[in-house]
Amino acid sequence: MRALLDTHTFLWWIDDNPELSEVALDILADSQNEIFVSAATGWEIAIKSALERLGVEGDPERGSFLNR
């Protein structure tokens, strides 16, 4: 299966947010699935972070928030 994550789902996934559904977690955990994230997701994270409307640690422009 191929899955394209929206920004919200991507952020929940990397943050281990308990709001992410069991179905979504199963899809993400299955190594047979291909998980995609749009380039627009990076753009959206950078913009919302610059506007201080996104609560992430690190520097989204450098991807350092992914390595918490």
Backbone as CSV, one residue per row, in Angstrom:
resi,resn,N_x,N_y,N_z,CA_x,CA_y,CA_z,C_x,C_y,C_z
1,MET,0.838,-1.172,0.000,0.000,0.000,0.000,0.893,1.248,0.000
2,ARG,0.434,2.261,-0.661,1.087,3.565,-0.639,0.213,4.516,0.176
3,ALA,0.859,5.284,1.051,0.116,6.225,1.888,0.793,7.588,1.823
4,LEU,-0.002,8.607,1.540,0.484,9.978,1.527,-0.019,10.648,2.802
5,LEU,0.906,11.065,3.652,0.531,11.678,4.923,0.317,13.172,4.758
6,ASP,-0.741,13.673,5.361,-0.893,15.121,5.414,-0.007,15.635,6.554
7,THR,0.137,16.929,6.656,1.037,17.521,7.633,0.652,17.137,9.053
8,HIS,-0.623,17.207,9.349,-1.117,16.885,10.692,-0.746,15.454,11.082
9,THR,-1.013,14.515,10.199,-0.709,13.113,10.470,0.792,12.901,10.609
10,PHE,1.575,13.529,9.748,3.025,13.416,9.827,3.539,13.890,11.184
11,LEU,3.061,15.049,11.631,3.512,15.587,12.913,3.095,14.692,14.072
12,TRP,1.883,14.161,14.016,1.447,13.236,15.065,2.323,11.995,15.068
13,TRP,2.674,11.508,13.885,3.488,10.296,13.775,4.865,10.497,14.393
14,ILE,5.552,11.582,14.032,6.907,11.785,14.554,6.909,12.155,16.029
15,ASP,5.763,12.610,16.530,5.646,12.998,17.937,5.061,11.870,18.798
16,ASP,4.751,10.720,18.181,4.108,9.606,18.899,2.844,10.067,19.617
17,ASN,2.082,10.902,18.957,0.858,11.440,19.546,-0.180,10.327,19.699
18,PRO,-0.766,10.205,20.887,-1.758,9.152,21.118,-3.065,9.344,20.342
19,GLU,-3.246,10.507,19.736,-4.453,10.754,18.940,-4.426,10.025,17.596
20,LEU,-3.252,9.571,17.173,-3.132,8.846,15.903,-3.854,7.509,16.041
21,SER,-4.736,7.226,15.118,-5.571,6.023,15.208,-4.765,4.734,15.078
22,GLU,-5.332,3.660,15.581,-4.697,2.339,15.463,-4.531,1.945,13.995
23,VAL,-5.511,2.278,13.168,-5.430,1.969,11.736,-4.231,2.681,11.128
24,ALA,-4.066,3.969,11.438,-2.940,4.730,10.915,-1.621,4.156,11.421
25,LEU,-1.558,3.823,12.697,-0.334,3.246,13.263,0.018,1.923,12.591
26,ASP,-0.988,1.105,12.314,-0.755,-0.170,11.631,-0.192,0.049,10.231
27,ILE,-0.746,1.026,9.516,-0.261,1.337,8.169,1.184,1.824,8.228
28,LEU,1.466,2.703,9.173,2.809,3.264,9.296,3.836,2.230,9.755
29,ALA,3.410,1.267,10.537,4.330,0.259,11.074,4.632,-0.868,10.089
30,ASP,3.795,-1.030,9.085,3.964,-2.126,8.134,5.076,-1.789,7.137
31,SER,6.175,-2.514,7.217,7.322,-2.228,6.353,7.051,-2.501,4.872
32,GLN,5.958,-3.170,4.577,5.588,-3.410,3.186,4.951,-2.182,2.548
33,ASN,4.510,-1.238,3.371,3.863,-0.024,2.877,4.902,1.033,2.519
34,GLU,4.574,1.840,1.528,5.398,2.982,1.155,4.720,4.228,1.713
35,ILE,5.459,4.962,2.544,4.921,6.157,3.180,5.525,7.379,2.497
36,PHE,4.664,8.282,2.080,5.090,9.498,1.393,4.654,10.723,2.173
37,VAL,5.467,11.764,2.085,5.136,13.067,2.657,5.381,14.090,1.560
38,SER,4.429,14.941,1.334,4.524,15.950,0.290,5.577,17.003,0.630
39,ALA,6.183,17.548,-0.394,7.095,18.677,-0.193,6.348,19.843,0.444
40,ALA,5.056,19.927,0.190,4.242,20.987,0.790,4.199,20.867,2.306
41,THR,4.386,19.667,2.822,4.402,19.473,4.268,5.590,20.211,4.880
42,GLY,6.751,20.090,4.274,7.920,20.821,4.762,7.701,22.318,4.719
43,TRP,7.109,22.772,3.645,6.802,24.195,3.479,5.826,24.652,4.569
44,GLU,4.776,23.859,4.794,3.775,24.219,5.795,4.373,24.248,7.205
45,ILE,5.222,23.291,7.518,5.865,23.257,8.831,6.752,24.485,9.021
46,ALA,7.529,24.835,8.014,8.412,25.998,8.108,7.623,27.288,8.293
47,ILE,6.547,27.442,7.532,5.732,28.666,7.627,5.065,28.765,8.995
48,LYS,4.433,27.689,9.430,3.738,27.724,10.722,4.722,27.910,11.876
49,SER,5.897,27.341,11.757,6.920,27.515,12.784,7.384,28.966,12.831
50,ALA,7.617,29.560,11.668,8.042,30.961,11.606,6.987,31.891,12.199
51,LEU,5.730,31.524,12.056,4.634,32.319,12.613,4.361,31.971,14.073
52,GLU,5.169,31.054,14.607,5.027,30.564,15.985,3.642,29.977,16.235
53,ARG,3.123,29.271,15.236,1.818,28.619,15.346,1.950,27.105,15.368
54,LEU,3.178,26.642,15.561,3.427,25.216,15.563,4.348,24.913,16.730
55,GLY,3.907,24.049,17.610,4.702,23.731,18.793,5.652,22.576,18.572
56,VAL,6.750,22.823,17.861,7.774,21.795,17.683,9.083,22.323,18.240
57,GLU,9.899,21.403,18.730,11.219,21.765,19.208,12.206,21.659,18.062
58,GLY,13.270,22.438,18.126,14.305,22.348,17.112,14.066,23.323,15.971
59,ASP,14.789,23.103,14.890,14.747,23.981,13.729,14.136,23.233,12.546
60,PRO,12.839,23.458,12.255,12.190,22.730,11.162,12.869,22.926,9.818
61,GLU,13.485,24.094,9.589,14.135,24.333,8.302,15.339,23.428,8.102
62,ARG,15.917,22.952,9.185,17.071,22.045,9.098,16.686,20.605,9.404
63,GLY,15.412,20.377,9.726,14.961,19.024,10.014,15.371,18.528,11.391
64,SER,15.949,19.409,12.221,16.447,18.966,13.521,15.329,18.595,14.481
65,PHE,14.113,19.047,14.213,13.007,18.686,15.091,12.647,17.221,14.944
66,LEU,13.125,16.581,13.893,12.849,15.157,13.677,13.697,14.271,14.570
67,ASN,14.750,14.814,15.155,15.702,14.013,15.925,15.601,14.275,17.414
68,ARG,14.405,14.485,17.912,14.255,14.790,19.331,14.565,13.609,20.176
